[in-house]
Amino acid sequence: MKCPKRLWLRWNQPDLGVVDEAMLARAEIGQKIGILARGLNSGGVEVPGDSLSERLENTAQMMRDGHRVLYEAAFAVDGLFAQVDILFRIGEAWGFREVKSAKTVNDNHVKDAIFQYHVLNRSGLSIERVELIFVAQETPMIEGSRVQDLFVPLDVTDICRRESPELPEAVNELLAVIESGEAEQIRAGRHCEATCPYLGHCFGDLADDDLLFAPSLDKRKYQSLVDRGIYRMSEVPADEELSNKAEFVRRALGSGRVPWVAPDLGRRLAAVKYPAVFLDFETASPLFPVNPGMKGGELVVFQFSAHVLSEPGGDAAHFEFVDLESDDPHAGLVEALTPVLAGAGSVIHYSAFEKRCLTRLVGAGVPGAQELLQKFLASSVDMEDFFKDGVYHPKFRGKSSIKVVLPVMVPGLDYSDLQVKNGGMAEMSYVAARSGELVGADLAARREALLRYCERDTFAMVKLFEALLGLV
């Protein structure tokens, strides 16, 4: 148990959790994969019910009625609850399968299966087989494929039987955490995970210069400071040796200026050459291929936005491309992008992702991609670097992503008004379009939403660049 407080909050104050769009996107992908995997045990029925009690009652009744395959069957015993993806008969006994939207197993997958085995076994079921279902390493396109070719089972029956007797002691420890109020007092720390829905709650009371937000502060140094009762960068002794990036933050805080600007920022900004092209790509790498000849997990670059600034303070011209219809969008994208980059002095991007995209196009053998990559490498300016070691604002809280720095540096400009708000939603939109889930007016509306999202990325870079120029 990495975080007792997370467990306590989930049971005692679940409303404090916040699930963002990225989490919802991942959950939706997992749900779709789970439904697809039901084909491994076809002919079953999903257990209905809006509440836990209804699902429990319906599961018991449907088993009594003789159903041999149930989806999302629910069980509760000894204060424990489990819901299994696929429950199926094996003679007079039962087996169950848990579907994972992953290609490899990890410890948490196995622990989940052990817990479910324990609950079902304690509920009176004789369990003959337990399998974890993973996405196949070399996945074909879903259309026209057998479901057996899309997934790989891993039999974990023996480990569930072996480890299940040890579970009650661990469960008692968890129940003690839930019933005690001590976990509520645990301070946010390095154990916190970015995907935790309670992150906002736990981080809300922290100072903006908390050690948690200090970049490149290694685990040993962090723990040494905390053990001495030091929780904020402004409290770190002047003679304490820090990494270069952490020292950057300490110097910024010591200056008393907000935002603090590194002495060399003006020189770095002056090195930008015009016309300056602000470039952003949108991509997808779905577990299952959505285009002929594509491999599962392979990167597809289907969209770009570019704002071209001819001179400082001028109006930026906008260029865009998106392809949701063709089996391979790469050739069209390269053809559309080539004239945009042809006369570029500097190509400004955010993070190293654009280089990865262009490298992918070169690897795919797209005509003209090699020339684009060479142009990019010769004129690349990573805007994120300016916010890693050129500008410091406490409200960044140690982050440098565009969605964090934008509302701080350019108040009033963010992504909240858009239908597509992040890369995960863009990827899901592409997959939905290619798999036929979006057609007609829905497809046209999503296409427009994608264009506006990618445009916002490059427009945001232009406004951030203007804000940076205003600091020097």
MIDRENDREN-315314 format. One line per 8 residues: their letters; for each residue x, y, z of C-alpha. Coordinates in pm, 1 decimal. Example, Ala and Ser with C-alpha at 12.3 -4.5 7.8 and 13.67 -1.06 7.14 Angstrom:
2
as = 1230.0 -450.0 780.0 ~ 1367.0 -106.0 714.0
***
This chain:
472
mkcpkrlw = 0.0 0.0 0.0 ~ 185.1 306.3 -126.8 ~ -51.7 565.1 18.0 ~ -281.3 493.6 315.1 ~ -431.1 840.7 279.5 ~ -554.2 764.8 -71.8 ~ -730.8 454.7 59.8 ~ -882.2 649.4 348.7
lrwnqpdl = -1006.6 926.8 120.8 ~ -1153.1 682.3 -128.8 ~ -1368.6 524.7 140.9 ~ -1442.6 820.7 366.1 ~ -1437.9 1128.4 142.0 ~ -1462.6 1005.5 -218.4 ~ -1616.5 1333.5 -338.7 ~ -1279.5 1504.3 -290.6
gvvdeaml = -1141.2 1309.0 -585.1 ~ -1118.0 1480.0 -922.8 ~ -1102.7 1277.1 -1242.7 ~ -968.7 1485.0 -1531.7 ~ -1025.6 1435.8 -1903.8 ~ -705.1 1235.7 -1946.9 ~ -811.2 987.6 -1677.4 ~ -1155.3 958.5 -1835.2
araeigqk = -996.9 896.6 -2175.2 ~ -783.6 613.4 -2036.0 ~ -1086.1 464.9 -1859.8 ~ -1289.1 475.6 -2180.8 ~ -1013.1 296.1 -2371.3 ~ -1002.0 27.9 -2101.8 ~ -1379.3 -11.9 -2112.7 ~ -1380.4 -58.7 -2490.4
igilargl = -1104.0 -319.1 -2471.5 ~ -1292.8 -501.2 -2196.7 ~ -1607.2 -517.9 -2408.4 ~ -1408.1 -641.0 -2708.7 ~ -1250.9 -919.4 -2499.7 ~ -1594.0 -1054.2 -2411.1 ~ -1574.8 -1231.8 -2744.3 ~ -1338.1 -1478.6 -2577.1
nsggvevp = -1645.5 -1603.0 -2389.6 ~ -1927.6 -1504.5 -2619.7 ~ -2296.1 -1546.5 -2547.6 ~ -2281.8 -1397.3 -2201.1 ~ -2495.9 -1130.0 -2040.1 ~ -2380.5 -815.2 -1861.4 ~ -2509.3 -797.1 -1506.6 ~ -2736.1 -489.9 -1481.7
gdslserl = -2775.7 -257.5 -1185.5 ~ -2727.7 108.6 -1099.9 ~ -2621.6 40.5 -743.3 ~ -2391.9 -206.6 -571.8 ~ -2681.6 -383.3 -402.5 ~ -2863.3 -424.8 -734.8 ~ -2556.7 -570.2 -905.7 ~ -2500.5 -812.0 -618.5
entaqmmr = -2863.4 -927.2 -620.4 ~ -2873.4 -958.2 -998.6 ~ -2548.4 -1155.0 -1007.6 ~ -2680.9 -1407.9 -755.8 ~ -3014.5 -1439.5 -936.4 ~ -2858.5 -1482.1 -1280.6 ~ -2629.0 -1754.3 -1148.3 ~ -2930.0 -1932.4 -998.8
dghrvlye = -3108.5 -1897.5 -1333.3 ~ -2833.7 -2098.9 -1499.5 ~ -2637.4 -1836.3 -1691.7 ~ -2301.8 -1983.1 -1788.1 ~ -2125.3 -1659.0 -1883.3 ~ -2167.2 -1326.8 -1703.3 ~ -1994.3 -995.4 -1763.2 ~ -1924.8 -760.3 -1469.6
aafavdgl = -2048.3 -1010.2 -1210.4 ~ -2036.2 -864.3 -858.2 ~ -1961.5 -1029.2 -523.2 ~ -1929.3 -909.1 -164.6 ~ -1818.9 -1092.1 149.4 ~ -1654.1 -999.0 480.4 ~ -1683.5 -631.0 390.9 ~ -1496.9 -686.8 63.2
faqvdilf = -1627.8 -625.9 -289.1 ~ -1509.1 -759.3 -624.5 ~ -1639.8 -730.2 -978.9 ~ -1493.7 -952.5 -1250.6 ~ -1487.0 -877.9 -1621.8 ~ -1581.8 -1227.4 -1740.5 ~ -1722.3 -1505.9 -1521.1 ~ -1774.5 -1841.9 -1690.6
rigeawgf = -1876.8 -2195.6 -1603.0 ~ -1630.0 -2486.0 -1608.1 ~ -1847.5 -2789.7 -1542.7 ~ -1985.4 -2738.4 -1193.1 ~ -1709.5 -2490.9 -1106.4 ~ -1626.1 -2142.2 -1232.0 ~ -1344.9 -1947.1 -1390.5 ~ -1295.9 -1576.8 -1437.7
revksakt = -1096.7 -1349.0 -1663.1 ~ -972.0 -999.4 -1593.8 ~ -898.3 -787.5 -1901.1 ~ -609.9 -539.0 -1895.0 ~ -553.1 -261.9 -2149.2 ~ -182.6 -344.2 -2155.5 ~ 56.0 -578.5 -2331.9 ~ 263.9 -684.9 -2031.7
vndnhvkd = 188.1 -796.1 -1677.9 ~ 278.9 -606.4 -1362.3 ~ 248.8 -679.5 -990.1 ~ -73.0 -481.4 -951.8 ~ -245.2 -693.9 -1215.8 ~ -160.6 -1010.3 -1023.3 ~ -257.4 -859.9 -686.6 ~ -596.4 -761.7 -828.1
aifqyhvl = -654.1 -1118.4 -945.3 ~ -555.9 -1260.3 -605.0 ~ -799.8 -1026.7 -432.5 ~ -1083.3 -1118.6 -668.9 ~ -1009.4 -1488.6 -629.6 ~ -1025.8 -1448.9 -252.3 ~ -1362.7 -1270.5 -261.5 ~ -1519.8 -1516.8 -505.2
nrsglsie = -1382.8 -1814.0 -315.4 ~ -1511.7 -1677.5 17.0 ~ -1848.4 -1617.9 -153.3 ~ -1881.4 -1992.4 -204.0 ~ -1768.0 -2030.7 -564.5 ~ -1535.8 -2312.2 -662.1 ~ -1278.6 -2138.5 -882.9 ~ -1099.6 -2366.2 -1128.5
rvelifva = -924.7 -2107.2 -1344.5 ~ -810.5 -1745.5 -1319.8 ~ -670.4 -1568.7 -1624.1 ~ -538.2 -1222.2 -1690.9 ~ -609.6 -1113.6 -2048.2 ~ -361.3 -884.1 -2222.5 ~ -351.3 -722.1 -2563.1 ~ -140.9 -930.4 -2803.4
qetpmieg = 207.7 -801.0 -2881.0 ~ 148.9 -812.7 -3257.2 ~ -212.8 -706.8 -3283.9 ~ -393.1 -719.7 -3618.4 ~ -670.3 -479.4 -3712.6 ~ -988.5 -559.1 -3522.2 ~ -1202.3 -570.7 -3834.7 ~ -1180.7 -914.3 -3992.4
srvqdlfv = -976.4 -1066.5 -3707.7 ~ -1063.8 -1342.0 -3464.3 ~ -1090.4 -1213.8 -3110.5 ~ -847.3 -1489.6 -3006.2 ~ -579.7 -1321.5 -3219.1 ~ -625.7 -988.3 -3041.0 ~ -556.6 -1105.2 -2686.7 ~ -315.6 -1324.8 -2491.5
pldvtdic = -424.5 -1507.1 -2171.8 ~ -199.6 -1554.7 -1869.4 ~ -302.2 -1829.3 -1626.9 ~ -253.2 -1707.8 -1268.4 ~ -465.1 -1973.9 -1098.0 ~ -178.5 -2129.6 -903.0 ~ -46.8 -1801.2 -766.8 ~ -399.8 -1698.7 -662.8
rrespelp = -444.9 -2024.0 -473.3 ~ -103.0 -1991.6 -314.4 ~ -130.6 -1626.5 -210.5 ~ -498.7 -1608.3 -119.2 ~ -456.2 -1750.2 235.6 ~ -224.6 -1457.2 315.5 ~ -482.4 -1201.1 209.0 ~ -697.6 -1173.4 526.2
eavnella = -409.1 -1028.8 726.7 ~ -341.2 -768.3 457.7 ~ -713.4 -690.7 432.8 ~ -733.8 -634.9 807.9 ~ -452.9 -381.1 779.0 ~ -641.9 -200.0 503.3 ~ -964.5 -199.3 702.5 ~ -777.6 -56.2 1000.2
viesgeae = -656.1 229.3 780.2 ~ -1009.6 296.5 656.1 ~ -1153.9 302.1 1007.5 ~ -875.5 512.1 1159.2 ~ -841.9 885.0 1105.4 ~ -463.5 879.3 1124.3 ~ -413.9 839.1 749.3 ~ -595.2 1166.8 687.1
qiragrhc = -302.4 1350.5 846.1 ~ -39.6 1206.9 610.4 ~ 139.5 1484.4 426.6 ~ 175.4 1484.9 49.6 ~ 516.7 1353.1 -49.6 ~ 725.7 1172.4 -306.8 ~ 492.1 873.6 -284.3 ~ 217.4 1076.6 -456.1
eatcpylg = 133.2 967.2 -810.8 ~ 28.6 1197.2 -1094.0 ~ -278.0 980.9 -1164.1 ~ -414.3 1005.3 -809.2 ~ -760.2 1170.3 -813.2 ~ -690.3 1327.7 -472.7 ~ -375.4 1506.5 -583.1 ~ -548.7 1843.9 -598.7
hcfgdlad = -687.6 1797.9 -248.4 ~ -355.9 1693.7 -95.1 ~ -151.6 1954.5 -281.9 ~ -401.0 2234.3 -225.0 ~ -259.0 2347.5 109.0 ~ 106.5 2320.3 8.2 ~ 312.4 2633.0 -45.6 ~ 406.7 2704.8 -406.5
ddllfaps = 774.0 2658.8 -315.9 ~ 722.4 2324.0 -142.9 ~ 1011.0 2081.6 -188.4 ~ 775.3 1854.0 -381.9 ~ 776.1 2107.1 -664.3 ~ 1153.1 2155.5 -675.1 ~ 1297.1 2017.6 -1001.8 ~ 1576.9 1758.6 -996.4
ldkrkyqs = 1576.1 1724.8 -618.6 ~ 1679.3 1362.3 -578.6 ~ 1506.6 1130.1 -333.8 ~ 1795.3 1123.2 -86.3 ~ 1828.1 1502.0 -73.5 ~ 1451.2 1545.3 -41.7 ~ 1430.8 1299.8 247.1 ~ 1731.3 1456.4 419.4
lvdrgiyr = 1565.3 1798.1 415.2 ~ 1226.8 1665.5 528.7 ~ 1389.6 1473.5 813.7 ~ 1528.4 1807.5 931.5 ~ 1183.7 1965.9 919.8 ~ 1251.7 2159.9 598.7 ~ 956.8 2151.2 359.3 ~ 1000.4 2464.2 146.9
msevpade = 1273.6 2576.3 -90.2 ~ 1278.6 2915.6 81.0 ~ 1380.3 2736.6 403.5 ~ 1674.5 2545.5 254.1 ~ 2003.4 2663.5 411.9 ~ 2220.3 2877.3 185.7 ~ 2511.9 2633.6 214.4 ~ 2301.3 2330.0 115.0
elsnkaef = 2432.7 2178.1 -207.2 ~ 2159.6 2139.4 -470.1 ~ 2131.2 2026.1 -830.4 ~ 2159.0 2294.2 -1098.5 ~ 1783.1 2308.8 -1157.8 ~ 1699.3 2316.2 -788.0 ~ 1961.8 2587.3 -739.4 ~ 1790.8 2782.2 -1017.5
vrralgsg = 1468.8 2778.8 -813.7 ~ 1648.9 2880.5 -493.9 ~ 1812.2 3176.9 -667.9 ~ 1479.2 3278.7 -816.5 ~ 1309.3 3272.0 -477.1 ~ 1596.5 3462.9 -321.6 ~ 1562.0 3740.7 -578.4 ~ 1214.4 3832.5 -455.9
rvpwvapd = 1103.6 3894.3 -816.3 ~ 799.6 3722.2 -969.8 ~ 843.9 3601.3 -1231.8 ~ 1219.1 3568.1 -1200.3 ~ 1410.6 3585.5 -1528.9 ~ 1748.3 3421.4 -1585.1 ~ 2021.4 3665.9 -1693.4 ~ 2071.6 3491.4 -2027.7
lgrrlaav = 1704.1 3476.5 -2131.6 ~ 1727.4 3789.3 -2346.0 ~ 2023.5 3649.9 -2537.6 ~ 1845.5 3320.3 -2596.2 ~ 1530.2 3490.1 -2722.7 ~ 1733.3 3717.3 -2949.8 ~ 1877.6 3406.4 -3115.9 ~ 1534.0 3319.9 -3259.3
kypavfld = 1534.2 3378.5 -3634.3 ~ 1243.1 3495.7 -3844.4 ~ 1014.8 3387.8 -3993.8 ~ 956.7 3183.6 -3677.1 ~ 731.3 2880.6 -3722.1 ~ 547.0 2758.9 -3411.6 ~ 475.9 2390.6 -3476.9 ~ 265.0 2123.4 -3308.8
fetasplf = 161.5 1770.9 -3410.9 ~ -125.8 1550.1 -3299.5 ~ -76.0 1175.5 -3301.1 ~ -226.0 841.8 -3206.3 ~ -64.1 513.3 -3106.5 ~ -361.6 283.7 -3038.8 ~ -309.6 -64.1 -2898.1 ~ -502.8 -205.3 -3193.0
pvnpgmkg = -416.8 -91.4 -3547.7 ~ -674.8 130.9 -3715.5 ~ -504.2 153.2 -4056.0 ~ -396.7 -123.3 -4297.9 ~ -30.6 -214.8 -4259.5 ~ -8.1 -48.5 -3920.1 ~ 120.0 -224.0 -3607.8 ~ -45.8 -197.2 -3269.9
gelvvfqf = 108.7 84.7 -3066.5 ~ 270.8 239.0 -3374.4 ~ 271.0 618.6 -3389.8 ~ 43.7 781.3 -3648.9 ~ 100.0 1152.6 -3713.6 ~ -233.6 1274.2 -3847.5 ~ -240.3 1649.3 -3779.0 ~ -33.5 1963.5 -3749.7
sahvlsep = -86.4 2328.6 -3671.0 ~ 165.0 2602.0 -3748.2 ~ 166.2 2972.9 -3673.8 ~ 423.7 3170.8 -3871.0 ~ 551.5 3496.6 -3722.7 ~ 739.9 3711.8 -3974.4 ~ 869.8 3960.5 -3718.3 ~ 845.5 4032.1 -3345.0
ggdaahfe = 509.4 4182.5 -3258.2 ~ 359.7 4103.4 -3598.4 ~ 47.8 3905.5 -3680.7 ~ 101.2 3530.9 -3712.1 ~ -30.4 3348.8 -4018.8 ~ -191.2 3012.8 -3946.5 ~ -159.8 2684.5 -4137.6 ~ -323.2 2355.1 -4047.3
fvdlesdd = -374.9 1998.7 -4164.9 ~ -573.4 1702.2 -4038.5 ~ -653.5 1370.5 -4206.4 ~ -910.5 1139.9 -4050.9 ~ -1016.0 968.9 -4372.8 ~ -718.9 812.2 -4552.8 ~ -548.0 485.6 -4461.4 ~ -214.0 666.5 -4429.6
phaglvea = -213.7 1038.4 -4343.3 ~ 164.7 1073.6 -4350.5 ~ 223.4 1159.0 -4716.3 ~ -42.3 1430.1 -4716.6 ~ 88.4 1577.5 -4393.1 ~ 445.8 1599.3 -4522.3 ~ 326.0 1755.0 -4847.0 ~ 125.2 2018.9 -4657.3
ltpvlaga = 401.2 2095.9 -4405.6 ~ 691.6 2123.2 -4650.3 ~ 611.8 2473.9 -4783.6 ~ 536.5 2597.6 -4429.8 ~ 884.3 2506.7 -4305.9 ~ 1064.5 2590.0 -4629.6 ~ 1153.0 2947.5 -4538.0 ~ 1158.3 2910.8 -4160.9
gsvihysa = 1432.2 3082.8 -3966.6 ~ 1350.3 2902.6 -3640.9 ~ 1106.3 2617.9 -3580.4 ~ 966.1 2662.7 -3230.6 ~ 804.8 2363.8 -3062.0 ~ 718.5 2253.1 -2709.2 ~ 919.5 1953.6 -2579.0 ~ 1101.7 1694.5 -2788.5
fekrcltr = 784.7 1533.9 -2920.9 ~ 792.0 1702.7 -3262.2 ~ 1136.6 1556.2 -3329.2 ~ 999.9 1211.5 -3247.3 ~ 711.1 1263.6 -3489.6 ~ 937.4 1368.0 -3776.4 ~ 1174.5 1080.6 -3702.1 ~ 876.8 845.9 -3722.3
lvgagvpg = 786.0 985.2 -4066.0 ~ 1143.0 932.5 -4184.6 ~ 1137.8 576.0 -4051.9 ~ 814.5 512.5 -4241.1 ~ 988.1 612.8 -4563.7 ~ 756.6 905.5 -4637.9 ~ 892.0 1106.1 -4934.6 ~ 1015.2 1446.2 -4820.7
aqellqkf = 1023.3 1354.4 -4450.2 ~ 1403.6 1340.5 -4434.2 ~ 1428.8 1696.1 -4564.1 ~ 1173.1 1814.2 -4308.8 ~ 1366.2 1650.1 -4025.9 ~ 1692.3 1809.0 -4139.8 ~ 1525.4 2150.3 -4155.9 ~ 1380.5 2096.6 -3810.6
lassvdme = 1711.0 1990.0 -3656.1 ~ 1892.1 2287.6 -3807.3 ~ 1643.7 2544.0 -3674.4 ~ 1484.1 2381.3 -3367.9 ~ 1400.6 2591.5 -3060.8 ~ 1236.4 2405.3 -2772.5 ~ 1016.3 2661.7 -2598.0 ~ 981.2 2441.5 -2290.9
dffkdgvy = 1350.4 2500.1 -2216.7 ~ 1273.0 2866.9 -2149.5 ~ 1043.0 2760.5 -1867.0 ~ 1278.7 2497.9 -1730.4 ~ 1573.4 2727.6 -1667.0 ~ 1491.8 3071.1 -1806.5 ~ 1181.1 3183.4 -1619.7 ~ 1057.4 3087.7 -1275.8
hpkfrgks = 715.7 3154.6 -1128.9 ~ 598.0 2991.4 -803.8 ~ 262.0 2916.3 -965.0 ~ 436.4 2677.1 -1203.9 ~ 487.5 2450.1 -901.1 ~ 791.9 2294.2 -1060.5 ~ 615.0 2209.9 -1387.2 ~ 699.3 2336.7 -1733.1
sikvvlpv = 422.7 2188.5 -1949.6 ~ 234.0 2431.2 -2169.7 ~ -98.0 2370.2 -1994.6 ~ 60.6 2472.5 -1662.7 ~ 259.9 2777.9 -1768.0 ~ 4.8 2921.7 -2013.8 ~ -260.6 3046.5 -1767.1 ~ 14.1 3186.5 -1543.2
mvpgldys = 198.0 3374.7 -1817.4 ~ -106.5 3461.0 -2031.0 ~ -403.9 3502.8 -1793.4 ~ -736.6 3420.3 -1953.5 ~ -594.9 3183.8 -2214.7 ~ -630.0 2810.1 -2155.6 ~ -803.3 2503.2 -2300.7 ~ -1122.1 2496.6 -2095.0
dlqvkngg = -1347.3 2625.2 -2374.4 ~ -1249.0 2352.0 -2621.9 ~ -1428.4 2025.8 -2695.6 ~ -1095.6 1844.3 -2736.9 ~ -879.7 1951.5 -2443.4 ~ -572.5 1727.0 -2448.7 ~ -369.3 1483.5 -2652.7 ~ -550.4 1181.0 -2512.2
maemsyva = -883.2 1312.3 -2634.8 ~ -726.9 1389.8 -2973.6 ~ -598.1 1033.1 -2999.9 ~ -936.4 887.5 -2908.6 ~ -1100.3 1110.7 -3169.2 ~ -869.2 976.9 -3439.2 ~ -931.6 615.7 -3337.9 ~ -1308.2 674.6 -3329.4
arsgelvg = -1296.2 829.5 -3676.5 ~ -1086.3 549.7 -3824.9 ~ -1294.4 274.1 -3665.7 ~ -1620.9 414.6 -3800.0 ~ -1762.2 532.0 -3468.0 ~ -1774.2 888.6 -3600.5 ~ -1951.5 950.8 -3931.0 ~ -2136.7 1230.6 -4105.4
adlaarre = -2207.3 1538.0 -3895.4 ~ -2040.5 1386.3 -3588.3 ~ -1719.8 1329.4 -3783.0 ~ -1727.6 1683.1 -3923.3 ~ -1781.4 1829.6 -3576.3 ~ -1495.3 1629.4 -3427.9 ~ -1267.7 1728.5 -3714.6 ~ -1337.0 2093.7 -3638.1
allrycer = -1277.5 2033.6 -3266.9 ~ -940.4 1874.5 -3344.7 ~ -840.5 2167.8 -3563.1 ~ -927.1 2416.0 -3290.4 ~ -735.8 2218.1 -3026.6 ~ -416.0 2192.4 -3228.6 ~ -449.7 2557.5 -3330.0 ~ -473.5 2651.7 -2962.7
dtfamvkl = -140.1 2480.5 -2897.0 ~ 51.1 2687.3 -3151.3 ~ -139.8 3008.0 -3076.6 ~ -52.3 2953.1 -2710.5 ~ 314.7 2926.6 -2806.6 ~ 293.2 3257.4 -2993.1 ~ 138.2 3429.7 -2691.1 ~ 393.0 3272.2 -2455.8
feallglv = 672.1 3393.0 -2682.4 ~ 528.4 3744.3 -2669.7 ~ 509.2 3720.5 -2290.7 ~ 872.9 3611.2 -2273.6 ~ 982.3 3901.4 -2492.5 ~ 798.1 4132.5 -2255.5 ~ 1012.6 4012.3 -1964.7 ~ 1349.7 4111.2 -2112.6
***
